[in-house]
Structures are given as C-alpha cells and as structure tokens.
Amino acid sequence: MLKVVQFSTGNVGQHALRHVIEHPDLELVGVHASSREKIGRDAAELCGVPGATGVLATDDLEALVSLRADCVVYTSQGETRPTEALAEITAFLRAGTNVVATSLVWLINPDGADAWLREPLMAACRKGGTTMYVNGIDPGFSGDMLPFAALSLCQSATSIIVQEVFDYGTYDDAEFTGVSFGFGFTPDQDPPLMFLPGVLRSIWGGPVAHLAECLGVELDEVRERHETWVTSVPIDCTMMHVDPGQVAAVRFAVEGVKDGQPVIVMEHVNRLTQAAAPDWPYPPDGHGGVHRVVVTGRPGVEINAHVGSGDIDQNEGGVMATAAKVVNAIAAVCAAPPGMPSLRDLPIAQVHGLMR
Ligand SMILES: NC(=O)c1ccc[n+]([C@@H]2O[C@H](COP(=O)([O-])OP(=O)(O)OC[C@H]3O[C@@H](n4cnc5c(N)ncnc54)[C@H](OP(=O)(O)O)[C@@H]3O)[C@@H](O)[C@H]2O)c1
C-alpha cells in the first residue's frame, strides 16, 4: 500500500480524496484543508464517503510533511497563489514525498515551463530524490492520452485538432473559472485573465509543444486566438447569473503553426447554456460536453470522449476525471526516477485497482 496525503478538498480535491480512500492500493494518511470549518473533520465526511477514516483535516503543513508519505495529491488552488503552492509542494518534495498535482497547470509539459517555476521544483526533487507529475483532463488528457490514442492508429498525420466543447452552466466555479474566462463581462471591460496576451499560450502551449516534440515536428510559431459571444437574454445557471449584453460563451485556441498552417490546435468552446453561441461547435448526440481529437491523415481518426454518466454531469465528471488522472498515476510516479516527467515518460497502463 502506498501512503498518500490529500492536499485540499475543493472541486477537484474532494474527488481525489474519495478516490484515495476507496483505492485498494492506497492508504490515506493525511488530509490538508485551509478553511476553518473543515479543519478537524474526518476525511470521509469531507468527501461524502460513509463511515470514518480516522484521518482528520489539518492546516499544519509541517505535520503533514513529517508523515513521510509516499505521495501527496496536490489539488489546492495553484494558479492564483503560485508562491504559496511552490512552498507547500517543495516542502514535500525535499522531505522525500512524491507529488502528483492538478494545480500549476503550466507544468503539464515541465520541460517547457518557465524557470521560476521549474527550477525550485527540480531542485527540491533532486534534494529529496522525488518525482512530481502534473496533469488533468484539459489541459492534460485532451492533449496527451487522447491524441496519443488517436495517433497510435495512424500511418501519417497532417493535422491534429483537440477540442473541449463544454456547457459550463452547471460548473460551480464562478470565482476562478467564471472570472478568468470572463463570463458575465461586458465587451467594453478589460479582458479577463485568460485573454491577456500570452496566458492561453502559457497553459495550452505546453501541451502543443509536448505533442510536437513527441511527433518530431519543429513548429514555426505557437499563437493564440479568442472570441466571445454576448447574450441578448438573461441566463441563470449554477456558475452565475448573466444579464443581456454580457459574455455567455467563449471560444479560444492555441495553435502550433508549421509552414503557415495550424497543424496542432488545442481549442475550447465553453458556453453557459446550450442556447449560447449557436454557430459554434456542439458536442455530438445531445451530450453536455466532449473532449474530442480529430487527426487528419491516413486513415484519419476522430475520438469523442464524454465524461460523466447517470447523475454525474459533464462538469462534475470533468473534475472527477481530473482528480482520477493524477491519483491513477501515483504508483507510476512513485516508481519513476527523480524529476518531473510528462506522460510520455510514464507507463500508460495506470489502471490497477480500478475494477470494483
Ligand atoms: N487540468 C485540468 O483539467 C484541471 C481541471 C480542473 C482544475 N484544475 C486545477 O486544479 C486546481 C484545483 O482546482 P479546483 O477546481 O479544485 O479549485 P477550487 O475548487 O477552487 O479548490 C481549491 C482549493 O484550494 C484550497 N485553497 C487553499 N488556499 C486557497 C486560497 N487562498 N484560495 C482558494 N483556494 C485555496 C481550498 O481547499 P480547502 O477547501 O480544502 O481548504 C480550495 O477548496 C487548480 O489549480 C486548477 O487550475 C485543472
């Protein structure tokens, strides 16, 4: 059994926590929560699992580090508080605990990440003889496992388009996703965080570069594009209330260009209701969301992945899948050499213990 600490119990964290508790190969030994109302509560209660684990939530970083767990699952908010996230993650790495994370999404292609982020983590990995791996569904699965699966069926490829087409209406994340994507903004407002020059490239440029490297393709340029759609009627959804004249759908992409053509494209179409942006792509067959890859070439492959089923909708499915993508990698990460691997450095079959 691998001893695991779960760090944070937010949207992604609560699903990671449940996954760790229920996984037959993993033993939960610690859980971090930052909010006062969660500290001291049993881990099971914090993620809706019946019974008690005896592991109580704490905000004592040192106590969690001193558990000397095999791995910590770090799902605390990273992009808005990178300095704190780096301090917390490096404390574990230096002390000999490996890290899998959904946070700090710039690290999905660690080789391409900025030095201010990569260097302290690499130094901590060297000191502790540890490994850190960052992934998720998008960015993550959509830009690595999904296109790798499609490309494995190809003799040749001329272009690869990866899309997330998702109705975010039921996603309860107005503070981060809502604000950073600019939902509810008016067109005369300053652009949201996501559309400031270089931000899309800092997140999806890594996966584009990673895929190009794996394909052996030298890109001439990695560029961004984005557009917004404004509603003419009020919209009420879990994410937020949007008035007429405000943004209710966004479409953006990062494009890897070769010889003037976008050959590797990672695109998002995110709307707050199915009625928004009717001219933009929709998921097939009435689904609320899709992660899709289209490889043009011989023979040409399209894969449409839909997370969620039954009473789990696409948004809950998305955060659950994001958590699963890194929890399922724990054994591979613990067995990997020290450093910061990307998916191509790890065994793909990260499925042991899932059938139950
Ligand atoms: N690649 C992907 O596909 C993907 C998808 C979704 C999310 N993510 C990433 O995963 C991370 C977690 O996402 P999430 O949706 O779970 O975020 P979230 O719901 O906002 O949860 C973040 C958690 O971080 C903890 N936290 C500690 N200090 C905080 C602070 N100052 N402000 C806000 N939160 C703080 C809180 O944990 P406690 O409540 O336990 O105190 C909070 O619940 C983010 O970095 C996000 O970018 C990646």
The ligand as an SDF file (V2000), in Angstrom:
LIG
                    3D

 48 52  0  0  0  0  0  0  0  0999 V2000
   -6.0440   20.3790  -15.9680 N   0  0  0  0  0  0  0  0  0  0  0  0
   -7.3260   20.2890  -15.6660 C   0  0  0  0  0  0  0  0  0  0  0  0
   -8.0690   19.6630  -16.4020 O   0  0  0  0  0  0  0  0  0  0  0  0
   -7.8790   20.9450  -14.4350 C   0  0  0  0  0  0  0  0  0  0  0  0
   -9.2560   20.8960  -14.2000 C   0  0  0  0  0  0  0  0  0  0  0  0
   -9.7590   21.4690  -13.0180 C   0  0  0  0  0  0  0  0  0  0  0  0
   -8.8870   22.0850  -12.1330 C   0  0  0  0  0  0  0  0  0  0  0  0
   -7.5580   22.1240  -12.4100 N   0  0  0  0  0  0  0  0  0  0  0  0
   -6.6310   22.7630  -11.4590 C   0  0  0  0  0  0  0  0  0  0  0  0
   -6.7260   22.0900  -10.2110 O   0  0  0  0  0  0  0  0  0  0  0  0
   -6.6110   23.0140   -9.1340 C   0  0  0  0  0  0  0  0  0  0  0  0
   -7.8110   22.8820   -8.2120 C   0  0  0  0  0  0  0  0  0  0  0  0
   -8.9710   23.2220   -8.9270 O   0  0  0  0  0  0  0  0  0  0  0  0
  -10.3870   23.2500   -8.1710 P   0  0  0  0  0  0  0  0  0  0  0  0
  -11.4000   23.4410   -9.2390 O   0  0  0  0  0  0  0  0  0  0  0  0
  -10.4980   22.0920   -7.2740 O   0  0  0  0  0  0  0  0  0  0  0  0
  -10.2300   24.5850   -7.3580 O   0  0  0  0  0  0  0  0  0  0  0  0
  -11.1280   25.0230   -6.1020 P   0  0  0  0  0  0  0  0  0  0  0  0
  -12.4070   24.3180   -6.0110 O   0  0  0  0  0  0  0  0  0  0  0  0
  -11.0910   26.4990   -6.1670 O   0  0  0  0  0  0  0  0  0  0  0  0
  -10.3030   24.4330   -4.8760 O   0  0  0  0  0  0  0  0  0  0  0  0
   -9.1580   24.9640   -4.4940 C   0  0  0  0  0  0  0  0  0  0  0  0
   -8.9130   24.5650   -3.0540 C   0  0  0  0  0  0  0  0  0  0  0  0
   -7.6490   25.1070   -2.7670 O   0  0  0  0  0  0  0  0  0  0  0  0
   -7.5960   25.3500   -1.3860 C   0  0  0  0  0  0  0  0  0  0  0  0
   -7.0470   26.6740   -1.1150 N   0  0  0  0  0  0  0  0  0  0  0  0
   -6.0270   26.9210   -0.2730 C   0  0  0  0  0  0  0  0  0  0  0  0
   -5.7700   28.2170   -0.2140 N   0  0  0  0  0  0  0  0  0  0  0  0
   -6.6250   28.8220   -1.0350 C   0  0  0  0  0  0  0  0  0  0  0  0
   -6.8470   30.1650   -1.4060 C   0  0  0  0  0  0  0  0  0  0  0  0
   -6.0970   31.1570   -0.9170 N   0  0  0  0  0  0  0  0  0  0  0  0
   -7.8300   30.4360   -2.2990 N   0  0  0  0  0  0  0  0  0  0  0  0
   -8.5710   29.4480   -2.8190 C   0  0  0  0  0  0  0  0  0  0  0  0
   -8.3880   28.1380   -2.5130 N   0  0  0  0  0  0  0  0  0  0  0  0
   -7.4300   27.8350   -1.6310 C   0  0  0  0  0  0  0  0  0  0  0  0
   -9.0030   25.2210   -0.8230 C   0  0  0  0  0  0  0  0  0  0  0  0
   -9.0100   23.9600   -0.1880 O   0  0  0  0  0  0  0  0  0  0  0  0
   -9.8480   23.6140    1.1270 P   0  0  0  0  0  0  0  0  0  0  0  0
  -11.2690   23.8800    0.7510 O   0  0  0  0  0  0  0  0  0  0  0  0
   -9.5770   22.1880    1.3580 O   0  0  0  0  0  0  0  0  0  0  0  0
   -9.3840   24.4970    2.2200 O   0  0  0  0  0  0  0  0  0  0  0  0
   -9.8720   25.1880   -2.0670 C   0  0  0  0  0  0  0  0  0  0  0  0
  -11.0250   24.4410   -1.8830 O   0  0  0  0  0  0  0  0  0  0  0  0
   -6.4730   24.4010   -9.7810 C   0  0  0  0  0  0  0  0  0  0  0  0
   -5.1310   24.7800   -9.7510 O   0  0  0  0  0  0  0  0  0  0  0  0
   -6.9890   24.1980  -11.1840 C   0  0  0  0  0  0  0  0  0  0  0  0
   -6.3930   25.0500  -12.1450 O   0  0  0  0  0  0  0  0  0  0  0  0
   -7.0350   21.5540  -13.5230 C   0  0  0  0  0  0  0  0  0  0  0  0
  1  2  1  0
  2  3  2  0
  2  4  1  0
  4  5  1  0
  4 48  2  0
  5  6  2  0
  6  7  1  0
  7  8  2  0
  8  9  1  0
  8 48  1  0
  9 10  1  0
  9 46  1  0
 10 11  1  0
 11 12  1  0
 11 44  1  0
 12 13  1  0
 13 14  1  0
 14 15  2  0
 14 16  1  0
 14 17  1  0
 17 18  1  0
 18 19  2  0
 18 20  1  0
 18 21  1  0
 21 22  1  0
 22 23  1  0
 23 24  1  0
 23 42  1  0
 24 25  1  0
 25 26  1  0
 25 36  1  0
 26 27  1  0
 26 35  1  0
 27 28  2  0
 28 29  1  0
 29 30  1  0
 29 35  2  0
 30 31  1  0
 30 32  2  0
 32 33  1  0
 33 34  2  0
 34 35  1  0
 36 37  1  0
 36 42  1  0
 37 38  1  0
 38 39  2  0
 38 40  1  0
 38 41  1  0
 42 43  1  0
 44 45  1  0
 44 46  1  0
 46 47  1  0
M  CHG  2   8   1  16  -1
M  END
$$$$
